[in-house]
Amino acid sequence: MAAHPEIKVMPKARRFRLIRWFRNRLITGIIVALPIVAIVWMVSSLVGAIDNAVWSIVPNALDPRTYFDFPFWFVSVIVAVVGLTALGMFVSNQVGRRVLRAGESVLAKVPVISPVYNGIKQILNTVAQQKDRAFRDVCLIEYPKEGIWAVGFVTADVSGAPKDSLGEDYLCVFVPTTPNPTSGFLLFVPKDDVKLLDMTPEEGAKLIISGGMVTSNTALEEFDPDKPRVPLSDATLSE
């Protein structure tokens, strides 16, 4: 009888190393690609919104896209920047301020538009006044109960009605959720209970988005895909 050809089987240890190599390279690729994809998406969305807003108010006769089959998004961005700068220059002088106050007095009489406009304006004015501190301090607070700590951002000193009720020794702390930091909770925390961290806002955002895997820019730069933080056993890899 003819002998069956011998089937070579890859050694178990080598197979595990290959799986680990593939997993680590995949994780590295995801870590590198996610920020790039996020930035590209944000920039493209912003440029697209500006482009649609600008060309929607430009007559077709003045729209270069009517005559040329070419995306003129850079023209719309330039027009938007020049227009906003001109608007800022106009409302910065005495005549512009009078026109602005007259327009606001008209809006104040509109039932639905008035609260929306005033609310947005108040938020923007508050952020502008607190721009030297807003979201620049990363901190730890005990939340949701004693002994459990959460990462937050100090946004401002307490003011308004909360200040009248609580006193001056409180800070406004925004505690974002993981992995989506755009949602979260606003907490009024005593200053003595806030522990400021030696971290930049960028590092704090990375810490939250990554679920604690990236604690600083240095840790991200020193990340070695061949040395995973959480080693997996052979039994786990074989599943």
C-alpha positions in Angstrom: 0.0 0.0 0.0 1.1 3.5 -0.8 2.2 5.6 2.2 0.0 8.6 2.9 1.9 11.9 2.7 2.8 13.4 6.0 0.8 16.4 7.0 2.8 19.1 8.7 1.0 20.9 11.5 2.2 24.3 12.7 3.5 24.2 16.2 1.0 25.4 18.8 3.4 28.1 20.2 4.1 29.4 16.7 0.4 29.5 15.9 -0.3 31.5 19.0 2.5 34.0 18.2 1.0 34.4 14.7 -2.5 35.1 16.2 -1.0 37.6 18.7 1.0 39.3 15.9 -2.1 39.7 13.8 -4.2 41.0 16.7 -1.6 43.5 17.8 -1.1 44.9 14.3 -4.9 45.2 13.9 -5.2 47.1 17.2 -2.3 49.4 16.2 -3.9 50.1 12.9 -7.2 51.0 14.6 -5.5 53.3 17.1 -3.7 55.1 14.2 -6.7 55.3 11.8 -9.4 56.4 14.2 -8.1 59.9 14.9 -7.3 60.4 11.2 -10.8 59.3 10.2 -12.4 61.5 12.8 -10.5 64.6 11.7 -11.2 64.0 8.0 -14.9 63.5 8.8 -15.1 66.6 11.0 -13.3 68.8 8.4 -15.3 67.5 5.5 -18.6 67.9 7.4 -17.7 71.5 8.4 -16.6 72.4 4.9 -19.7 70.8 3.4 -22.0 72.7 5.8 -20.2 76.0 5.0 -20.3 75.3 1.2 -24.1 74.6 1.3 -24.8 77.6 3.4 -22.8 80.0 1.2 -24.0 78.9 -2.2 -27.6 78.7 -1.0 -27.7 82.5 -0.7 -25.7 83.2 -3.9 -27.7 83.8 -7.1 -27.2 81.2 -9.8 -25.8 83.8 -12.1 -22.9 84.4 -9.6 -22.4 80.7 -8.8 -19.3 79.5 -10.6 -20.6 75.9 -10.3 -23.2 77.0 -12.9 -20.5 77.4 -15.5 -17.8 75.0 -14.4 -18.1 71.4 -13.4 -15.7 71.8 -10.5 -16.2 71.8 -6.7 -15.5 75.4 -5.5 -15.7 74.6 -1.8 -12.5 76.6 -1.1 -14.2 79.7 -2.5 -17.2 79.2 -0.1 -14.9 78.9 2.8 -13.0 82.1 1.9 -16.4 83.9 1.4 -17.6 82.7 4.8 -14.4 83.8 6.6 -14.4 87.2 4.9 -18.2 87.6 5.6 -17.9 86.7 9.3 -14.9 89.1 9.6 -16.8 91.9 8.0 -19.8 91.2 10.3 -17.5 91.3 13.3 -16.0 94.6 12.2 -19.5 96.1 11.6 -20.9 95.2 15.0 -17.7 96.4 16.7 -18.4 100.1 15.9 -21.1 102.3 17.3 -23.4 102.1 14.2 -23.2 98.3 14.1 -24.0 98.0 17.8 -27.1 100.2 17.4 -28.2 98.1 14.5 -27.6 94.9 16.5 -29.5 96.2 19.5 -32.4 97.2 17.2 -32.5 93.7 15.7 -32.4 92.1 19.1 -35.3 94.2 20.3 -37.3 92.9 17.3 -36.4 89.3 18.0 -37.3 89.7 21.7 -40.9 90.2 20.6 -41.1 86.9 18.7 -42.4 84.2 21.1 -40.5 81.1 19.7 -37.3 82.7 18.4 -36.6 85.0 21.4 -35.8 82.3 24.0 -33.7 80.3 21.5 -31.7 83.3 20.5 -31.2 84.6 24.0 -30.2 81.1 25.3 -27.6 80.6 22.6 -26.2 84.2 23.1 -26.0 83.7 26.8 -24.1 80.4 26.4 -21.6 81.9 23.9 -21.1 85.0 26.1 -20.4 82.8 29.1 -18.0 80.6 27.2 -16.2 83.7 25.9 -15.9 85.1 29.4 -14.5 81.8 30.8 -12.3 81.1 27.8 -9.1 81.3 29.9 -10.2 78.3 31.9 -13.0 76.5 30.2 -12.1 72.8 29.6 -8.4 73.5 30.4 -8.3 71.8 33.8 -8.6 68.0 33.9 -9.7 66.8 37.3 -10.9 63.8 39.4 -14.0 63.9 41.5 -15.7 61.2 43.6 -18.7 60.3 41.5 -21.2 58.6 41.5 -20.4 57.7 45.1 -17.6 58.0 47.7 -14.6 55.9 46.8 -15.3 55.8 43.1 -13.5 58.5 41.0 -14.5 60.0 37.7 -12.5 62.1 35.2 -14.0 65.5 34.5 -13.2 69.0 33.1 -13.5 72.2 35.1 -15.5 74.5 33.0 -16.1 77.6 35.2 -16.6 78.9 38.7 -20.1 78.5 39.8 -22.3 81.6 39.1 -25.9 82.8 38.9 -28.6 81.0 40.8 -26.4 77.9 41.7 -23.9 80.4 43.3 -26.7 82.1 45.3 -27.8 78.7 46.6 -24.5 76.9 47.1 -22.0 79.7 47.8 -18.7 80.7 46.0 -16.6 77.6 46.9 -17.9 75.5 44.1 -16.7 74.6 40.6 -18.7 73.6 37.5 -17.3 70.2 36.4 -18.4 68.5 33.2 -18.1 64.7 33.5 -18.1 63.1 30.0 -19.3 59.6 29.1 -17.1 56.9 27.5 -16.5 56.5 24.6 -18.6 59.5 23.5 -17.4 62.6 25.4 -20.0 64.9 23.7 -22.5 63.7 26.3 -22.2 63.7 30.1 -23.2 65.4 33.3 -22.8 68.9 34.7 -21.9 68.7 38.4 -21.4 71.5 41.0 -18.5 70.3 43.2 -16.8 71.9 46.2 -13.4 73.2 45.3 -11.8 71.1 48.1 -13.2 67.9 46.6 -11.7 68.5 43.2 -8.3 66.9 42.5 -6.6 68.6 39.5 -4.5 66.3 37.3 -1.3 67.1 35.6 -2.8 66.5 32.1 -3.7 68.5 29.1 -7.3 68.6 27.9 -6.2 66.5 24.9 -4.7 63.8 27.2 -7.9 63.9 29.3 -10.0 63.4 26.2 -7.9 60.5 25.0 -8.1 58.9 28.4 -11.9 59.0 28.3 -12.3 58.0 24.7 -10.0 55.1 25.0 -11.6 53.8 28.2 -8.4 54.3 30.2 -6.1 52.5 27.8 -4.3 55.7 26.8 -3.3 57.8 29.8 -1.0 60.3 28.2 0.6 61.3 24.9 3.8 59.7 26.1 2.1 56.4 26.7 0.6 56.5 23.1 4.0 57.3 21.6 5.6 54.5 23.5 3.0 52.0 22.6 4.6 48.7 21.4 2.3 46.4 19.6 4.6 43.5 20.4 4.1 44.0 24.1 0.4 44.0 24.9 -0.7 45.5 28.2 -3.1 42.6 28.9 -1.3 39.4 27.9 -3.6 36.6 26.9 -3.0 33.0 27.9 -2.6 30.2 25.5 -6.0 28.9 26.5 -7.6 32.2 25.7 -5.8 32.4 22.3 -6.9 28.9 21.4 -10.6 29.7 21.8 
